[in-house]
Amino acid sequence: MNKICQLIVIFALIFFQTLSSEQSLGNLAQFPPITKEIVIKTANDGMPLIEPKEISLLTGKYYRLNIICPDVKDDLTGWRIEMPDLLRNSHLRLVTVGDIEIHLQGMSFNAIECDEIGAAHVSLVPIKPGNYQLYVGNVPSAVGRPIGEAGLQTSGKFTFGSFLVN
Protein backbone atom coordinates (compact mmCIF):
# COMPACT_ATOMS: atom_id res chain seq x y z
CA MET A 1 0.00 0.00 0.00
CA ASN A 2 2.91 2.36 0.74
CA LYS A 3 4.22 2.09 -2.86
CA ILE A 4 0.77 2.89 -4.26
CA CYS A 5 0.64 6.07 -2.16
CA GLN A 6 4.11 7.03 -3.36
CA LEU A 7 3.07 6.53 -7.00
CA ILE A 8 -0.07 8.62 -6.51
CA VAL A 9 1.99 11.45 -4.99
CA ILE A 10 4.52 11.30 -7.86
CA PHE A 11 1.80 11.36 -10.53
CA ALA A 12 0.04 14.23 -8.73
CA LEU A 13 3.28 16.25 -8.62
CA ILE A 14 3.90 15.65 -12.32
CA PHE A 15 0.30 16.58 -13.16
CA PHE A 16 0.38 19.84 -11.17
CA GLN A 17 3.81 20.74 -12.56
CA THR A 18 2.51 20.46 -16.12
CA LEU A 19 -0.49 22.63 -15.23
CA SER A 20 1.67 25.36 -13.69
CA SER A 21 4.39 25.55 -16.37
CA GLU A 22 4.30 27.00 -19.86
CA GLN A 23 3.91 24.48 -22.64
CA SER A 24 6.15 24.37 -25.71
CA LEU A 25 3.40 22.62 -27.71
CA GLY A 26 6.10 20.47 -29.33
CA ASN A 27 8.07 23.46 -30.65
CA LEU A 28 11.13 24.38 -28.61
CA ALA A 29 11.82 27.45 -30.74
CA GLN A 30 8.54 29.32 -30.42
CA PHE A 31 8.64 32.74 -32.05
CA PRO A 32 9.47 35.42 -31.04
CA PRO A 33 12.81 34.73 -29.38
CA ILE A 34 13.95 36.67 -26.33
CA THR A 35 16.75 39.01 -27.44
CA LYS A 36 20.00 39.19 -25.48
CA GLU A 37 22.61 41.73 -26.66
CA ILE A 38 26.29 40.91 -26.16
CA VAL A 39 28.63 43.73 -27.15
CA ILE A 40 32.34 42.99 -27.65
CA LYS A 41 34.39 46.20 -27.52
CA THR A 42 38.10 46.94 -27.43
CA ALA A 43 39.44 48.73 -24.34
CA ASN A 44 42.12 51.44 -24.55
CA ASP A 45 44.76 48.86 -23.58
CA GLY A 46 43.63 46.59 -26.45
CA MET A 47 41.87 44.04 -24.24
CA PRO A 48 38.40 42.78 -25.15
CA LEU A 49 35.43 43.96 -23.09
CA ILE A 50 32.21 41.94 -22.86
CA GLU A 51 29.01 43.82 -22.02
CA PRO A 52 27.27 42.34 -20.11
CA LYS A 53 29.84 40.01 -18.56
CA GLU A 54 27.15 37.59 -17.31
CA ILE A 55 24.11 36.61 -19.38
CA SER A 56 21.19 34.88 -17.62
CA LEU A 57 19.10 32.38 -19.58
CA LEU A 58 16.32 29.94 -18.70
CA THR A 59 16.10 26.37 -19.93
CA GLY A 60 13.38 25.79 -22.48
CA LYS A 61 13.17 29.43 -23.59
CA TYR A 62 13.99 30.55 -27.13
CA TYR A 63 16.75 33.19 -27.31
CA ARG A 64 18.47 35.26 -29.98
CA LEU A 65 21.98 36.23 -28.92
CA ASN A 66 22.97 39.37 -30.81
CA ILE A 67 26.78 39.43 -30.73
CA ILE A 68 27.87 42.92 -31.74
CA CYS A 69 31.44 44.01 -32.54
CA PRO A 70 31.26 47.81 -32.98
CA ASP A 71 34.94 48.83 -33.10
CA VAL A 72 36.99 46.13 -34.85
CA LYS A 73 39.53 47.61 -37.29
CA ASP A 74 40.97 44.62 -39.19
CA ASP A 75 41.68 40.88 -39.14
CA LEU A 76 44.49 41.11 -36.57
CA THR A 77 42.53 43.28 -34.11
CA GLY A 78 39.37 41.20 -34.37
CA TRP A 79 37.92 38.96 -31.70
CA ARG A 80 37.15 35.25 -31.58
CA ILE A 81 34.08 34.33 -29.55
CA GLU A 82 33.65 30.78 -28.25
CA MET A 83 30.89 29.26 -26.13
CA PRO A 84 31.25 25.49 -26.69
CA ASP A 85 29.63 24.29 -23.46
CA LEU A 86 26.53 26.43 -23.98
CA LEU A 87 26.23 25.22 -27.58
CA ARG A 88 26.62 21.56 -26.52
CA ASN A 89 23.81 22.00 -24.00
CA SER A 90 21.35 23.86 -26.23
CA HIS A 91 19.12 23.23 -29.19
CA LEU A 92 20.79 25.38 -31.82
CA ARG A 93 18.28 26.76 -34.30
CA LEU A 94 19.69 29.57 -36.44
CA VAL A 95 22.93 31.47 -37.06
CA THR A 96 22.74 34.76 -38.95
CA VAL A 97 25.65 36.82 -40.24
CA GLY A 98 24.63 39.91 -42.18
CA ASP A 99 21.67 38.88 -44.33
CA ILE A 100 22.73 35.22 -44.51
CA GLU A 101 20.75 32.79 -42.36
CA ILE A 102 22.02 29.30 -41.57
CA HIS A 103 19.21 27.08 -40.30
CA LEU A 104 20.54 24.30 -38.09
CA GLN A 105 19.06 21.14 -36.64
CA GLY A 106 21.33 19.28 -34.24
CA MET A 107 24.55 20.72 -35.66
CA SER A 108 26.98 23.10 -34.01
CA PHE A 109 29.89 25.41 -34.75
CA ASN A 110 33.15 26.23 -32.96
CA ALA A 111 33.43 30.01 -32.94
CA ILE A 112 32.45 33.36 -34.34
CA GLU A 113 35.24 35.65 -35.49
CA CYS A 114 34.55 39.37 -35.61
CA ASP A 115 37.24 40.65 -37.95
CA GLU A 116 35.24 43.67 -39.10
CA ILE A 117 32.52 45.87 -37.61
CA GLY A 118 29.21 44.03 -37.54
CA ALA A 119 27.05 41.53 -35.74
CA ALA A 120 26.20 37.86 -35.70
CA HIS A 121 23.01 36.37 -34.30
CA VAL A 122 22.68 32.93 -32.72
CA SER A 123 19.19 31.57 -31.96
CA LEU A 124 19.04 28.73 -29.47
CA VAL A 125 17.12 27.05 -26.68
CA PRO A 126 19.20 26.12 -23.61
CA ILE A 127 18.26 22.61 -22.50
CA LYS A 128 20.56 21.98 -19.53
CA PRO A 129 21.11 24.26 -16.51
CA GLY A 130 24.67 25.28 -15.71
CA ASN A 131 27.26 28.03 -15.71
CA TYR A 132 28.88 28.11 -19.16
CA GLN A 133 32.00 30.02 -20.12
CA LEU A 134 32.00 32.72 -22.79
CA TYR A 135 35.51 33.28 -24.17
CA VAL A 136 36.57 36.34 -26.20
CA GLY A 137 40.16 36.57 -27.37
CA ASN A 138 42.44 37.33 -30.28
CA VAL A 139 41.76 35.64 -33.58
CA PRO A 140 44.32 32.81 -33.93
CA SER A 141 46.31 34.48 -36.72
CA ALA A 142 46.91 37.54 -34.47
CA VAL A 143 48.94 35.36 -32.08
CA GLY A 144 50.76 33.31 -34.72
CA ARG A 145 48.36 30.35 -34.72
CA PRO A 146 46.70 28.77 -37.75
CA ILE A 147 43.63 30.58 -39.07
CA GLY A 148 40.43 29.05 -37.69
CA GLU A 149 42.14 27.09 -34.93
CA ALA A 150 39.67 26.25 -32.16
CA GLY A 151 40.36 26.69 -28.48
CA LEU A 152 41.48 29.42 -26.14
CA GLN A 153 44.23 31.72 -27.42
CA THR A 154 45.71 32.48 -24.00
CA SER A 155 49.01 33.81 -25.37
CA GLY A 156 47.23 36.95 -26.58
CA LYS A 157 44.57 39.26 -25.21
CA PHE A 158 41.43 37.59 -23.88
CA THR A 159 38.67 37.74 -21.30
CA PHE A 160 35.85 35.57 -20.05
CA GLY A 161 32.17 36.09 -19.49
CA SER A 162 29.54 33.55 -18.58
CA PHE A 163 26.10 32.25 -19.39
CA LEU A 164 24.13 31.35 -16.28
CA VAL A 165 21.37 28.93 -17.33
CA ASN A 166 18.65 28.10 -14.81
HUMONOR-V711415 format. One record per run of one state. SS is the DSSP state (helix for helix, strand for strand, loop for the rest). FROM is the first residue (numbers start at 1). TO is the last residue. If there is no record, write none. Layout:
ss->SS from->FROM to->TO
ss->SS from->FROM to->TO
//
This chain:
ss->loop from->1 to->1
ss->helix from->2 to->20
ss->loop from->21 to->33
ss->strand from->34 to->42
ss->loop from->43 to->47
ss->strand from->48 to->51
ss->loop from->52 to->53
ss->strand from->54 to->57
ss->loop from->58 to->61
ss->strand from->62 to->69
ss->loop from->70 to->74
ss->helix from->75 to->77
ss->loop from->78 to->78
ss->strand from->79 to->82
ss->loop from->83 to->83
ss->helix from->84 to->88
ss->loop from->89 to->89
ss->strand from->90 to->97
ss->loop from->98 to->99
ss->strand from->100 to->103
ss->loop from->104 to->111
ss->strand from->112 to->114
ss->loop from->115 to->117
ss->strand from->118 to->126
ss->loop from->127 to->129
ss->strand from->130 to->138
ss->loop from->139 to->139
ss->helix from->140 to->143
ss->loop from->144 to->157
ss->strand from->158 to->165
ss->loop from->166 to->166
//
